[in-house]
Amino acid sequence: MENALINQINALSLSEKILLVEEIWDSIALENESFEMTQSQKDELDRRLKSYENNPMQGRSWEEIKSEFLKRKAS
């Protein structure tokens, strides 16, 4: 990776770096729409889905968590 790009990334705040990682991950997902998960990853997703189905009011959405994080960083 170019030093100039690394320097630009290092200059970002933590919240900006997290948003950049999200954008990168989204672009990877779009380019590689189908990727293989391991059996343990599938099992973990099944476990989490079952946990959600048993108690849908437990936990928070990604949007809620991200919003709270960004508010804390701005303070």
Order of alpha helices (4+ residues) and beta strands (2+ residues): alpha-alpha-alpha-alpha
